[in-house]
Amino acid sequence: MRYFELREPTDATRWTGEFRAKRRWGLPGVACPTCHAEWSGVLSYPAVDLSRLPEQKSFAEPRLEPYAEYTRLAEQVRPLLPPGALLQPGCTFGALRGNAQGRFGPITVFPSWEIFLREDALTSFRAGALRGLIPVLAELSFPTQDAEQLHELQLLPRGRLHEACLPVGRPPPCPTCGRQGFRMPSKRWLDADSLPADLDIFRLEDAVTLIIATERFVETLHALGPSDVESLEVQAVPGSARSPE
C-alpha cells in the first residue's frame, strides 16, 4: 500500500472559497506542573457533540487551566469519543460554525490539519467504498443560495512517524501532559507496523497536524479534477528497518 501526505497548496489556490468559523466546544489549554509548558493543541473531533454534558458551558471559552482542571474536564468528554481516540489540551469538538464565501473545489485542505469535501465529492468518495470516512456537515452560511455545502472529515489519530526520522536524543513525551518537544522533521516516513488497515484517511498519533491518505483515497481525489490540496507520497517502512535511502 502506498501512502500520501495531504497538504495545503504551496502555490496560488485554484478556487476562491474561504471561510471564518470555529467550533462550539473545546478543552482548555494546560499549564503543566511537570514540564512547565503552557500549551494548546489543534486536535479536533467535529462529530462529537457535548450538548448533553451538564457542564457544557465549561467547554465554551478557550482558556488556560491548571492540569488538574483540564483532566477533570477531559474525563467528562472521554466516554463520547470514538474507541481509542486521543485527547490533548485545546482539543475541540462539534461542527465548524461560521461564514463562507466564494467557490470551493471538490476537496479543500485548510488549515493544513483539516480537510473538507464538497457535497458532490463526498458522493464520489462514498461510491468508492473508501474506509473510515466520517463526514460532518460544516455549518457555514454562504451569501448565495446555490453554494454547495462542505463536509469536514473527522480524522482519527492512528499510526506514527518512523523512529529513524525523528531527532536523535529528543526528550520523551511529558509523562503528565503528553507534550512532545520535537520539531517536525522535514524528511519523514511512516512506521508501517503502526498504520491502520481499516482507514483510507487518518492523522498520526505523534504528529496530529499531518493528514495521511492511502493511494485509494488519492486516486479518487485526482479523478475529481483540480482541488485545493497537494498530495506528496511518503514512504512506509517497517518499524525495525533503517531509514530509506
ZIDABEL-V448743 format. One record per residue. PHI is phi in radians with two decimals (* if undefined). OMEGA is omega in degrees with one decimal (none if undefined). NEAR is the number of other ideal C-beta (glycine too) atoms within 8 Angstrom. Layout:
BEGIN
phi:PHI omega:OMEGA near:NEAR
phi:PHI omega:OMEGA near:NEAR
END
This chain:
BEGIN
phi:* omega:175.7 near:5
phi:-1.68 omega:-177.9 near:6
phi:-2.22 omega:-177.1 near:14
phi:-2.37 omega:171.4 near:14
phi:-1.60 omega:178.3 near:12
phi:-1.70 omega:-173.5 near:13
phi:-2.34 omega:166.4 near:12
phi:-1.12 omega:177.0 near:10
phi:-1.09 omega:177.1 near:10
phi:-1.52 omega:175.9 near:5
phi:-1.74 omega:-179.5 near:4
phi:-1.06 omega:179.4 near:4
phi:-1.19 omega:-177.6 near:7
phi:-1.47 omega:-173.9 near:8
phi:-2.07 omega:-174.5 near:11
phi:-1.74 omega:-173.9 near:7
phi:-1.15 omega:174.5 near:12
phi:-2.68 omega:179.5 near:7
phi:-2.58 omega:170.7 near:12
phi:-2.17 omega:-173.4 near:6
phi:-2.73 omega:175.1 near:11
phi:-2.58 omega:179.9 near:7
phi:-1.63 omega:-174.9 near:12
phi:-1.32 omega:-173.7 near:9
phi:-2.28 omega:174.9 near:10
phi:-2.92 omega:171.4 near:10
phi:-1.36 omega:177.2 near:13
phi:-1.24 omega:165.5 near:14
phi:-1.21 omega:-171.7 near:13
phi:-2.25 omega:167.7 near:14
phi:-1.85 omega:-170.7 near:10
phi:-1.42 omega:179.5 near:14
phi:-1.34 omega:-176.9 near:7
phi:-1.66 omega:-178.8 near:8
phi:-1.62 omega:177.0 near:9
phi:1.13 omega:176.2 near:7
phi:-1.43 omega:170.3 near:9
phi:-1.95 omega:-171.3 near:8
phi:-2.68 omega:179.0 near:11
phi:-2.60 omega:-176.7 near:9
phi:-1.62 omega:-175.6 near:9
phi:-2.07 omega:-178.1 near:8
phi:-1.11 omega:-179.4 near:12
phi:-2.49 omega:175.3 near:10
phi:-2.33 omega:-175.8 near:12
phi:-1.12 omega:-179.2 near:13
phi:-1.51 omega:-177.2 near:7
phi:-1.63 omega:-175.2 near:10
phi:-1.89 omega:-179.7 near:8
phi:-1.77 omega:-171.7 near:13
phi:-1.13 omega:-178.7 near:5
phi:-1.66 omega:177.5 near:5
phi:-1.27 omega:179.3 near:9
phi:-1.00 omega:-178.2 near:3
phi:-1.81 omega:-174.3 near:8
phi:-1.02 omega:178.1 near:11
phi:-1.13 omega:178.9 near:5
phi:-1.25 omega:-178.9 near:6
phi:-1.87 omega:-170.8 near:13
phi:-1.51 omega:-172.4 near:7
phi:-2.02 omega:173.9 near:3
phi:-1.10 omega:-178.4 near:7
phi:-2.93 omega:175.7 near:6
phi:-1.87 omega:179.7 near:8
phi:-2.32 omega:170.0 near:11
phi:-1.04 omega:-174.8 near:8
phi:-1.05 omega:-178.3 near:12
phi:-1.08 omega:179.5 near:6
phi:-1.24 omega:174.9 near:9
phi:-1.01 omega:-178.9 near:14
phi:-1.08 omega:179.9 near:8
phi:-1.06 omega:179.8 near:8
phi:-1.25 omega:-180.0 near:14
phi:-1.09 omega:-179.8 near:10
phi:-1.19 omega:174.5 near:7
phi:-1.25 omega:-177.1 near:9
phi:-1.44 omega:-168.9 near:16
phi:-0.91 omega:-179.6 near:8
phi:-1.13 omega:-178.2 near:5
phi:-1.56 omega:-174.8 near:7
phi:-1.50 omega:172.1 near:10
phi:-1.06 omega:179.6 near:6
phi:-0.95 omega:176.8 near:4
phi:1.34 omega:-177.9 near:5
phi:-1.17 omega:178.2 near:9
phi:-1.61 omega:168.5 near:8
phi:-2.13 omega:174.3 near:10
phi:-2.61 omega:177.2 near:10
phi:-0.93 omega:179.8 near:12
phi:1.43 omega:179.6 near:14
phi:-1.03 omega:-177.1 near:13
phi:-2.00 omega:-172.1 near:12
phi:-2.47 omega:176.8 near:15
phi:1.64 omega:-179.6 near:11
phi:-1.15 omega:173.5 near:11
phi:-1.18 omega:177.4 near:12
phi:-2.20 omega:179.2 near:10
phi:2.92 omega:-176.6 near:11
phi:-2.06 omega:179.1 near:9
phi:-2.40 omega:175.3 near:15
phi:-2.63 omega:-179.6 near:9
phi:1.44 omega:-177.9 near:8
phi:-2.04 omega:-178.4 near:7
phi:-1.76 omega:174.3 near:12
phi:-1.30 omega:-179.2 near:13
phi:-0.98 omega:-178.4 near:11
phi:-2.38 omega:179.1 near:14
phi:-2.29 omega:169.3 near:13
phi:-1.86 omega:179.1 near:15
phi:-2.94 omega:-15.4 near:8
phi:-1.10 omega:-167.7 near:7
phi:-1.15 omega:-177.9 near:9
phi:-1.95 omega:177.9 near:9
phi:-2.29 omega:-175.4 near:9
phi:-2.32 omega:-175.6 near:13
phi:-2.25 omega:176.9 near:14
phi:-2.02 omega:171.2 near:13
phi:-1.18 omega:-176.3 near:14
phi:-0.95 omega:-178.0 near:10
phi:-1.20 omega:177.5 near:8
phi:-1.17 omega:178.2 near:11
phi:-1.06 omega:177.1 near:12
phi:-1.05 omega:179.5 near:8
phi:-1.15 omega:179.7 near:12
phi:-1.17 omega:177.7 near:12
phi:-1.16 omega:179.0 near:9
phi:-1.14 omega:178.8 near:6
phi:-1.44 omega:177.1 near:8
phi:0.96 omega:177.3 near:5
phi:-1.24 omega:-171.6 near:12
phi:-1.58 omega:171.5 near:7
phi:1.44 omega:177.7 near:11
phi:-1.29 omega:175.9 near:11
phi:-2.19 omega:-177.1 near:9
phi:-1.44 omega:178.0 near:10
phi:-2.29 omega:-179.4 near:11
phi:-1.12 omega:175.9 near:9
phi:-1.32 omega:-177.0 near:14
phi:-1.52 omega:-175.8 near:9
phi:-1.95 omega:176.6 near:13
phi:-1.68 omega:177.6 near:7
phi:-1.79 omega:179.4 near:9
phi:-1.27 omega:179.1 near:5
phi:-2.10 omega:-175.8 near:5
phi:-1.40 omega:-173.9 near:4
phi:-1.61 omega:-178.7 near:3
phi:-1.23 omega:176.5 near:9
phi:-1.41 omega:-178.7 near:7
phi:-1.23 omega:178.3 near:9
phi:-1.88 omega:174.9 near:15
phi:-2.01 omega:175.8 near:13
phi:-1.51 omega:175.2 near:14
phi:-1.59 omega:172.4 near:12
phi:-1.36 omega:-175.8 near:11
phi:-1.84 omega:178.7 near:10
phi:-1.52 omega:176.2 near:13
phi:-1.28 omega:178.7 near:11
phi:-2.52 omega:177.2 near:11
phi:1.44 omega:-174.4 near:11
phi:-2.49 omega:168.7 near:10
phi:-1.18 omega:177.0 near:13
phi:-1.24 omega:-177.6 near:14
phi:-0.94 omega:-173.3 near:7
phi:-1.22 omega:179.7 near:8
phi:-1.66 omega:-179.6 near:10
phi:-1.59 omega:-176.8 near:10
phi:-1.04 omega:176.4 near:7
phi:-1.23 omega:177.8 near:4
phi:1.37 omega:178.9 near:3
phi:-1.14 omega:177.2 near:9
phi:-1.22 omega:176.7 near:4
phi:-1.21 omega:175.4 near:5
phi:-0.99 omega:177.6 near:6
phi:-1.04 omega:-177.8 near:13
phi:-1.19 omega:-179.4 near:5
phi:-1.67 omega:-174.0 near:9
phi:-1.69 omega:178.2 near:12
phi:1.43 omega:-178.6 near:7
phi:-1.09 omega:178.7 near:10
phi:-1.91 omega:-172.7 near:8
phi:-1.66 omega:174.1 near:8
phi:-2.38 omega:177.4 near:8
phi:-1.38 omega:176.9 near:4
phi:-1.09 omega:179.1 near:8
phi:-1.15 omega:179.8 near:9
phi:-1.26 omega:173.3 near:4
phi:-1.90 omega:-174.2 near:5
phi:-2.48 omega:175.6 near:10
phi:-2.55 omega:-169.7 near:13
phi:-1.83 omega:172.8 near:17
phi:-1.41 omega:-174.4 near:14
phi:-1.05 omega:-177.4 near:9
phi:-1.19 omega:-176.0 near:7
phi:-1.71 omega:-171.5 near:10
phi:-1.38 omega:-178.0 near:12
phi:-1.29 omega:178.0 near:9
phi:-1.64 omega:-173.6 near:4
phi:-2.05 omega:-178.9 near:5
phi:-2.26 omega:174.1 near:11
phi:-1.73 omega:173.2 near:10
phi:-2.66 omega:-175.9 near:15
phi:-2.86 omega:170.5 near:13
phi:-2.06 omega:-175.8 near:13
phi:-1.59 omega:-179.9 near:14
phi:-1.12 omega:-175.5 near:10
phi:-1.77 omega:177.4 near:7
phi:-2.71 omega:-168.4 near:10
phi:-1.22 omega:176.9 near:14
phi:-1.44 omega:-179.6 near:8
phi:-1.67 omega:175.4 near:10
phi:-1.69 omega:-178.6 near:14
phi:-2.01 omega:179.8 near:15
phi:-2.27 omega:175.8 near:13
phi:-1.39 omega:177.8 near:12
phi:-1.10 omega:177.6 near:9
phi:-1.09 omega:178.2 near:9
phi:-1.13 omega:-176.4 near:13
phi:-1.17 omega:176.6 near:12
phi:-1.07 omega:177.1 near:8
phi:-1.16 omega:177.5 near:12
phi:-0.99 omega:-177.2 near:13
phi:-1.15 omega:-179.4 near:7
phi:-1.18 omega:-178.7 near:7
phi:-1.48 omega:179.8 near:10
phi:1.66 omega:-175.3 near:6
phi:-1.04 omega:177.6 near:4
phi:-2.37 omega:176.0 near:12
phi:-1.59 omega:178.7 near:14
phi:-2.78 omega:172.4 near:13
phi:-1.95 omega:176.4 near:9
phi:-2.09 omega:-179.2 near:12
phi:-2.17 omega:-178.4 near:7
phi:-1.15 omega:178.2 near:8
phi:-2.24 omega:-175.0 near:11
phi:-1.30 omega:173.4 near:8
phi:-2.02 omega:-177.3 near:10
phi:-2.24 omega:179.1 near:12
phi:-0.96 omega:-176.6 near:7
phi:-1.04 omega:-178.4 near:10
phi:-1.49 omega:-175.9 near:4
phi:-1.41 omega:175.2 near:7
phi:-1.37 omega:-178.3 near:3
phi:-1.08 omega:178.1 near:8
phi:-1.19 omega:179.5 near:5
phi:-1.26 omega:none near:2
END
